[in-house]
């Protein structure tokens, strides 16, 4: 019973926060300085997700060495992304590189 109440409470809070934002979406506009600042949110969020996954793959501290398959695959994916500028190609090549480095190391 406690778990059900906890899940219902989390659903209520999540829905409430999102509903308030979506309901007020057309009623105000952001100032230009806020709009320009919001352009940095996606790269910042992706960086916050990717860097720990690449540098701390096992959760035991930073692994900045050539035996880190995640780091090597991320470098390959970064090079492919800079050259091709195609998201799907970058993801596919990065995943293949990760699989190969994981298998080889």
Backbone bond lengths (Angstrom), bond angles and torsions (degrees), N, CA, C in turn:
res aa  C-N    CA-C-N  psi(-1)  N-CA   C-N-CA  omega(-1)  CA-C   N-CA-C  phi
1 X - - - 1.448 - - 1.526 110.46 -
2 X 1.337 117.01 -39.42 1.451 120.92 -179.85 1.526 111.20 -64.51
3 X 1.343 116.40 -39.39 1.454 119.86 179.16 1.516 111.00 -64.35
4 X 1.320 117.38 -40.70 1.462 121.01 179.53 1.521 110.86 -63.67
5 X 1.328 117.36 -41.15 1.470 120.30 177.47 1.528 111.28 -66.04
6 X 1.312 116.34 -37.52 1.460 119.79 179.04 1.531 110.26 -65.93
7 X 1.321 117.39 -44.38 1.456 121.12 178.97 1.524 110.46 -64.44
8 X 1.324 117.61 -42.37 1.470 121.02 178.24 1.529 110.33 -63.41
9 X 1.316 117.51 -40.51 1.456 120.60 178.34 1.512 112.14 -64.64
10 X 1.338 116.90 -42.94 1.466 120.22 177.85 1.518 110.92 -64.14
11 X 1.331 117.01 -40.19 1.465 120.38 178.02 1.523 110.68 -64.02
12 X 1.314 117.61 -41.55 1.464 121.82 179.33 1.527 111.27 -63.19
13 X 1.320 116.59 -45.80 1.468 120.21 -179.87 1.523 110.59 -65.30
14 X 1.327 117.20 -44.65 1.463 120.67 179.68 1.520 111.09 -62.34
15 X 1.328 116.85 -46.30 1.469 120.43 178.97 1.519 110.73 -63.95
16 X 1.310 117.48 -41.24 1.458 120.97 -178.82 1.513 112.62 -62.00
17 X 1.312 116.54 -45.47 1.464 120.39 179.63 1.519 110.47 -62.91
18 X 1.302 116.98 -45.66 1.468 119.98 -177.67 1.525 111.33 -70.88
19 X 1.309 117.70 -35.54 1.461 120.35 -179.48 1.523 110.81 -66.08
20 X 1.317 117.21 -41.68 1.469 120.39 179.53 1.526 110.42 -60.81
21 X 1.311 117.21 -43.55 1.466 120.90 -179.29 1.519 110.39 -67.15
22 X 1.324 117.39 -46.51 1.466 120.10 -177.77 1.525 112.12 -70.08
23 X 1.312 118.51 -34.34 1.459 121.10 -179.67 1.523 111.64 -69.41
24 X 1.308 117.55 -29.03 1.467 120.46 -178.66 1.525 112.18 -98.90
25 X 1.320 117.92 12.65 1.464 121.11 -172.98 1.519 112.85 -63.30
26 X 1.296 119.82 -41.68 1.457 120.83 -175.62 1.516 114.09 -91.40
27 X 1.310 118.75 0.89 1.460 121.94 -172.57 1.524 114.60 -95.13
28 X 1.293 118.64 -11.01 1.459 120.28 177.78 1.524 109.30 -147.79
29 X 1.320 115.39 160.15 1.466 120.68 177.46 1.525 108.58 -121.32
30 X 1.299 114.96 148.30 1.454 120.61 178.35 1.525 109.65 -78.33
31 X 1.320 117.17 145.42 1.468 118.67 172.08 1.527 110.25 -67.11
32 X 1.317 115.99 161.45 1.469 120.11 -175.18 1.529 111.82 -61.93
33 X 1.335 118.16 -35.40 1.467 119.42 -179.60 1.524 111.06 -67.40
34 X 1.354 117.14 -32.97 1.465 119.99 177.62 1.525 110.95 -72.32
35 X 1.341 116.64 -38.87 1.462 119.90 177.61 1.519 111.32 -62.76
36 X 1.327 116.75 -42.21 1.461 118.73 179.35 1.525 111.28 -68.54
37 X 1.324 117.52 -32.86 1.459 120.46 176.56 1.513 112.65 -70.30
38 X 1.329 117.06 -33.57 1.465 120.68 -179.93 1.524 112.32 -69.71
39 X 1.327 117.70 -17.22 1.463 119.91 176.30 1.523 111.96 -65.75
40 X 1.322 117.03 -20.68 1.472 120.58 -178.52 1.529 112.49 -90.94
41 X 1.312 118.36 -4.73 1.465 120.50 -176.90 1.532 112.19 -66.98
42 X 1.340 120.81 -50.72 1.473 118.58 -179.46 1.523 114.23 -58.76
43 X 1.349 120.12 -46.63 1.472 117.24 177.37 1.524 113.28 -62.87
44 X 1.333 117.01 -35.43 1.468 119.43 179.93 1.526 111.18 -67.28
45 X 1.323 116.94 -41.41 1.467 120.49 -179.98 1.524 110.30 -67.45
46 X 1.330 117.23 -44.74 1.462 119.54 178.75 1.522 111.68 -62.90
47 X 1.323 116.92 -38.70 1.459 120.20 177.31 1.526 110.91 -64.08
48 X 1.322 116.43 -41.68 1.470 120.16 179.61 1.521 112.18 -65.79
49 X 1.316 117.35 -25.70 1.464 120.50 178.06 1.528 111.12 -85.62
50 X 1.326 116.92 -43.40 1.462 121.27 -171.26 1.529 113.08 -77.28
51 X 1.319 118.69 -44.32 1.467 121.14 -174.46 1.529 112.27 -59.31
52 X 1.345 120.24 -48.04 1.475 117.62 177.03 1.530 112.88 -63.68
53 X 1.329 117.46 -35.63 1.465 119.46 179.90 1.515 111.58 -67.18
54 X 1.320 117.08 -31.83 1.464 120.99 -179.08 1.530 111.50 -82.72
55 X 1.316 117.51 -44.43 1.465 120.26 -174.29 1.530 113.80 -88.31
56 X 1.333 117.32 -20.86 1.469 120.68 179.63 1.534 108.28 -127.41
57 X 1.329 117.74 64.20 1.467 119.47 -173.55 1.529 114.49 -67.27
58 X 1.326 117.85 -28.63 1.461 120.54 -178.10 1.518 112.80 -103.51
59 X 1.313 117.13 -4.11 1.455 121.12 -179.68 1.516 114.09 77.69
60 X 1.325 117.83 14.06 1.463 121.28 -176.88 1.517 113.68 -109.36
61 X 1.307 118.10 17.46 1.456 121.19 -177.53 1.512 110.52 119.70
62 X 1.319 114.61 170.76 1.461 120.60 -176.50 1.523 109.99 -71.25
63 X 1.325 115.42 130.14 1.465 122.21 178.24 1.517 108.21 -116.71
64 X 1.317 116.55 85.67 1.459 122.55 -178.75 1.523 108.68 -104.22
65 X 1.344 115.71 76.01 1.457 121.26 -179.72 1.519 109.19 -150.71
66 X 1.320 116.26 172.06 1.460 120.99 -174.48 1.526 113.65 -77.26
67 X 1.312 118.56 -3.83 1.464 120.44 175.00 1.524 111.67 -92.58
68 X 1.308 117.56 2.22 1.464 122.50 178.96 1.526 108.20 -87.90
69 X 1.341 116.87 102.95 1.464 121.85 -177.62 1.528 111.23 -63.10
70 X 1.313 118.20 -35.22 1.467 121.30 179.40 1.522 111.15 -64.11
71 X 1.312 116.78 -42.06 1.456 121.25 -179.47 1.530 110.73 -66.63
72 X 1.312 116.80 -44.14 1.467 120.15 179.91 1.524 111.02 -65.13
73 X 1.323 117.14 -42.81 1.469 120.51 178.83 1.526 110.96 -66.22
74 X 1.316 117.75 -36.34 1.463 120.65 177.52 1.520 110.67 -65.35
75 X 1.333 117.22 -38.32 1.469 120.27 177.18 1.525 110.73 -64.97
76 X 1.323 117.15 -42.86 1.463 120.97 177.35 1.526 109.83 -61.95
77 X 1.329 117.13 -46.54 1.458 120.85 -179.93 1.527 111.52 -62.86
78 X 1.326 117.31 -38.11 1.463 120.36 178.77 1.526 110.76 -64.49
79 X 1.320 117.25 -43.22 1.466 120.62 179.30 1.525 110.67 -64.08
80 X 1.341 116.54 -45.02 1.469 120.35 178.76 1.522 110.14 -62.67
81 X 1.323 117.30 -41.85 1.456 120.69 179.69 1.511 112.59 -64.37
82 X 1.325 117.46 -39.37 1.460 120.52 178.55 1.521 111.81 -68.61
83 X 1.318 116.73 -35.18 1.467 120.23 -178.68 1.532 110.83 -78.98
84 X 1.339 117.63 -51.49 1.467 121.52 -172.76 1.524 114.10 -85.15
85 X 1.328 117.37 -31.36 1.466 122.98 -176.40 1.541 111.20 55.00
86 X 1.324 114.81 42.12 1.460 122.40 -179.93 1.525 107.79 -131.96
87 X 1.323 116.96 118.52 1.453 121.71 -173.41 1.523 112.59 -64.10
88 X 1.329 117.50 -45.87 1.463 120.36 -177.26 1.531 111.35 -63.43
89 X 1.323 116.45 -43.57 1.469 119.64 178.22 1.520 110.92 -62.41
90 X 1.321 116.53 -41.29 1.463 120.73 179.46 1.522 111.28 -61.94
91 X 1.327 116.75 -44.51 1.470 120.74 -179.79 1.517 110.91 -64.87
92 X 1.333 117.40 -46.51 1.469 120.77 -177.93 1.524 110.93 -64.14
93 X 1.317 116.95 -47.16 1.471 119.93 179.94 1.529 110.52 -64.75
94 X 1.334 117.14 -39.62 1.463 120.33 178.08 1.519 112.44 -62.82
95 X 1.322 116.97 -42.03 1.468 120.06 178.95 1.525 111.97 -68.28
96 X 1.331 116.05 -39.70 1.468 119.05 176.56 1.526 110.09 -64.73
97 X 1.324 116.64 -43.24 1.470 120.15 178.59 1.521 110.65 -62.03
98 X 1.336 116.67 -42.17 1.466 119.12 178.91 1.524 110.69 -61.84
99 X 1.326 117.37 -44.78 1.465 120.27 178.50 1.512 112.47 -60.63
100 X 1.328 116.03 -42.89 1.470 119.63 179.46 1.527 111.50 -66.66
101 X 1.329 117.70 -45.48 1.467 120.15 179.63 1.522 111.10 -64.93
102 X 1.321 117.07 -37.95 1.465 120.37 178.65 1.533 109.56 -64.41
103 X 1.326 116.60 -40.52 1.457 121.48 -179.34 1.534 110.61 -70.44
104 X 1.341 116.47 -41.28 1.465 119.71 -177.69 1.528 112.67 -73.77
105 X 1.325 117.11 -33.64 1.455 119.53 -175.40 1.512 109.59 -94.60
